């Protein structure tokens, strides 16, 4: 990771959501702190005002900068000379659009959890607004921060796999094989259409699998044919889905998203097969990228392999044999974002390798994909267009 801006004052960071009951909030705070690019100075952490105040206090924040809600926060912060420069939004899906819109309109840069909105029109509106206000925004597809994911992308870009033919991607776990939403606050809102949107596992984990596929191949998905199931009694939204994919340059693909895959813990994985070679990566074994060249025995690329490309090497944080983990991947996204933003604020050109963080456009592609899957599944798995308009 570049050290070019480490002597700059840290970017003033605010957080909406991510309170005491939020696991993802801890992930963002760990990522924010890792490379000293950010300092948490403000937050609206909880819909319960008192609980939010107590949590802000536990984080060492000034009580005057721990707010009851995002509207109060935006109004108060934009009146300060030392207002926040970046806000992280980690609230239920249905609130993302209005919160992000408020801060973008206030000139605050945004790091937004996925799916960035619950419909494509809102996602495109955020893209247009961010461009109009000249603010930098990221969609938090944190798994694209793993070094071996960047290595896979670089290998595809360098032509080492040849013409991409087949892509298989999945994110399957068994954490929702029973009605966990009856006693888990996080599972409850994810299984409620009013807060989650029209999907459960497709929006919650399937969007990550899709982004991994499009990020590595640098191709968007043109069409989808989807089938979704709801296996747990009383559950409204799907807890399993299978999706056939047609990529824009002719590759065929398959995506599996599941919350009822008993025995799978955090099963994000991808396989990409080209005319010259195939690769395979599993998030639970992040140090290893399996490479199968045509006519040769499969071999494993590790963090100290001489074949690693610069986009992977620049992200390495630990010595060979130590796992590059989830928090490091999130930190890499945050640091890429910070380097681009600090370059912009300094009037400098950013390191080109820092530009690989997931953008609002990546988020909008994910929302379009989810909508297309719902439409397809509701129409007996017919093929549905899932690509954003090229004019956007």
N, C-alpha and C positions, 0 to 999 in steps of 0.2 A: 504494500500500500504506500502511496506517495506521502512524503512528509512536507510537501511544499507549503502548506498552509498551517502547520502546527504551531507557528508563532502568532497566528492571528487570535484575537479574542474568541472564545467559544460562541457559537450561534445560540441566541436566546430561544429556548424551546418551550412550547406549551403543549399540554396533553388534554384531549377530550375523551373521556372514558378511561379504561385501563385502571380501574380502581381496585379495591381490596379483594373483590371476588373474581378479578380478571387475570387469567393466566397469560393472555397475549400482552397485557400491559407490562408485565415483568420482562417479557421478551423485548419489547420496544425500549424499555428503560436500560436494559443491559446493552442493547445495541447502541443506544445513544451515548452511553458513557465510555464505551470501549476505547475509542481513539481520541477522546477529549475534544471532539469537534463541536459538541453541544453541551449546554447547561440547562437543566430543567428549572424554570423560574416561575411557571404558572400552570394552573390546571383547573378543569371542571371534571372531577373524577367520577361522580356518581349522581344518579337521579335523586338519591336521598341526600339532601343538603348537609345534614349533620354528619353523616357517614363520610361524605366527600371532604368536609372540613377536617375531620379527624385524620383522614388518610393523607391529606396534604400536609398536615402537621407532622405526621410520622415520616414524611419524606423531607422534612426540613424546610418547607416553603414558607414564605411570608404569608400569614393569614389573609392579608389584603389581596393576595394574588391567588387565593384558592376560592373559586367561584361556584355559585349555585348551579349555573348552567352555561352552555356555550354562548348564548346571546349576551349575557352579562359579561362574560369573559371577553368576547370580541369588542364590545363597546368600551370596556374599561382599558383593555390593552392598547387599543388604537389611539387612546388619548394620552398615553405615556410616551415620553421621549425614549425610554428604554423598552419599548413594546417588543413582544415576541416577534421573531423573524420566521420561525417555522412552527407549525402545529401538527401534531400527530393525532389522527382520528381513529379510535378503536372502539367504536360503539356498534350496536346492532345494525344490520344492513340497511334497514328502512330509513335510518337517520343520516346515512352518509352524505347523501346529496345536499340536504339543507345545511348541514354543518360545514361541509367543504365549500359550498357556494358562499356562505357568509364570510368565511375567512379569506377566500380568494378575492371577493369583492373588497375586502379590507386591505388587500395587498400583502397578505401573509402567505408564505410558501407552505405547501401541504404535503404530508406523507399520510396516505389514506389506505386503510385496510380494504381488503377485497371481500366480496365483489364491491366495486367502488360505488355502484348504485343498484337499484332493483329493476331498472329498465334502460334500454339503449338511448332513448331520447335524452334522459337526464345525464347519462355519461357523456354524450356528445356535447351537451350544453356546458358541462364542466370543462371539457377540452377547449371549447370556443372562448369561454370566460377566462380561463388561465392564459390563453394566448393574448386576449385583449388586455388583460391586466399585467401581462409580462411577469407572471409568477411561475416558479418551478414547482412541479408536482410529481409525486411518485405513487405508484400502486404497490402495496407491500406483498409482492410475490417473493418472499424472503428466501425460498429455496434456490433461486437463481444466483444466490451469493456464494454457493459452494464452489471451491476451486475446480473440482472435477466436472461440474456442470459447465463452467466457463471453458474448460479443456475440451469437452465434447463439442461445444459450439464452435470453438476455434478449429477443431479437426474437420467439422463439416464445412466450414467456410474455406478452409485450405484445400478442399477437394479430396481429403484422405479417405473418405467413405465412398467417393464416386457419386453417381446419381442416387439420390435418396428414393427408396422404393417403398419401404414399409416402416411404420412407426407404431409401437405399442406402448401406451402409457397408462398408469393406474395409480390410484390413491385409495387403498382399501384398509379399513381397520374394523375391529369388532367391538368398539367401545359403546355402540348403541344397539347391541344385539338384544337388549331388553329395554323396557320403557324408562330409560334413565331420565327422561325429561320430567318425570313426576317428582324428582328430588334434586335435580341439578338446574340451577338458574341459567347457566350457559347453554345447556342442552334444550331447555324449555324455549328460549327465544329462537333458537335455531330451528325448532320444529313448529314454529308458529308463523303462518303466512303473513300475519300483520307486521312482524318484525324481520323475518328472514327473507320474505319475497316468495316467489313461486316454487322454490326448490329447497331441499335440505342438503343432501350429500353432493349434488352437482355444484351448488354454489359454494359450499363449505370446503370441500376437498377436491372435487372434480375440476374446479377452475385452476387449482395449482397444477394438476396433471396436464391440463391443456397448455398452460403457460410454459411448463417445462418442455413440452413437445414443440411449440412454436418458437421458443427462445433458442433451443438447440439447433433446430433445422432452419431457422430464419424464414419459415413459410407460415402463412396463415391458413386456417382451415376454411375451405370454400363451402362445403356442405356437410350436414350431419344427418344421420338416421338413428334415432334414439328409442330406447325402451327403458322405462323406469318402473320400479316395484316398491311397494310398501309392505314389509313383512311383519312388523311388530304391531300387534293389535292395538287399536285406538290412535295410532299415529296418522297424521294427516298428510305429511309430505313424504317424498320417496326416501328410502334408506338404502337403496341399491339402484344402480343404473349402468346400462351398457350402451355405448355410443360408437357407431361406425363413422369414420372420418374420411373426407376427401380433401387432400391438400391442394393448394392453388397451383403447384407445379407438377401435379400428377401422382404424388405419393398416396398410398392407401394407409389408413390407420384405424386404430381401435382404442377406446378409452373405457376404463372400468373405474367407477366410483362407488364406494360402499362403506356403510357404517355397521354392517352385520356380518363381516367376514371374521368369524371367530378364529382366533389364533394369529391374526394379523394385528400388530400393534400400531404401527405408523407407516403403513406400506406404500410409500411413494416410490415409484420405480419407473424406468423408461428403457426401452430397447429401440434402437434405430438401425435399420438395415439398408445399406447402399449396394451399388454394383461392385464396389471394391472391398468393402469391409462392413462389419457390424459392431456396434458398441452397446454396452449395457451398464446401467448405474442404479444403485439402490440407496435411498436416503439413510437407511439404517446402517449401511456400510459406506460412509461417504468418501473415505480415502481412496477407494478402488474404482477404477473404470476398466471394465472388461472389454478387450479389443480382440476381434476375430477377423484378421485379414483373410481375403480369399485364398484358399489353398494352403493356409498355414494353421498351426496349432494356436488356440486361444492363449493370449497372454494378458497379464494384469498390469495396468499403469498405476503407479503409486505416487504419493506426493513428492518423492525425490527422484522420479523417473526422468531421465535426460530428455525424453520426448515431449515434456510439458511445454506448452506454448506460453508466451508472455501473459495473456489474460488470466491464466491459471497461476503462474508463478508469482504474480504481484499480490495475490490474495493469501499466500501461505503465511500462517501465523505460528505454527508449531513445527517441531522437528519430525522427521520421518518416524512412523510408528505410533505417533500420538494422533488421535482422531481430531480432524477439523470438524467441529460440531455445529449444532443448530444455532447457538448464540453467535458464533463466529460468522455464519452465513448472513444472519440478520445484520451484524455489525458491518459486513462488507457492503451491503446495500446502503446502509446509513452513511458510510464513509464515502462511497461513490457519490451519493447525493450531495453531501457536504462539500466535496471537492469541486463539483460542478457549480454549486451555488456560490462558494467563496471565490471561484474564478470569475464568475459573473459579477459579483459585487466589487471585485478588484479590477475589473476591466481587462482580465487576462483570458487566454485561451485555455480551456480545461484539458487535462490529460485525456486523450481520446479513449483510453481503456476505461476511464471512469464513466463513460457515457452509457454503459451497458445496464444501468439500473432500470427496473421496470417503470414505465411511464403511465400517464393517464390513458394514452392510446392503448397500451397493453391491457389496462383495466377495462377499457371500452370493448376491446375484442372479447374479453372474458364474459362481459355482460351480454353481448350479442350472441355468443356461443350458448349461454344458459337459456336465453329466450328461444333460440332455434331448437334446442333440445326439448324444451317443454312443448313447443308447437309440434315437433315431430312425434313425440311420444303420445300426444293427445290425438294424433291422426294416424295411429297404427304403424308408427315407425317410418313414415314416408320421408324422402330426402327433402331437407329444408336448407335454404341459403343461410349461411352463418358468417358471412364476411361483411365487414363494414364497407360502406360506400367509399370508393377510391378517391372521391373528391374531398373527403374529410381531412 
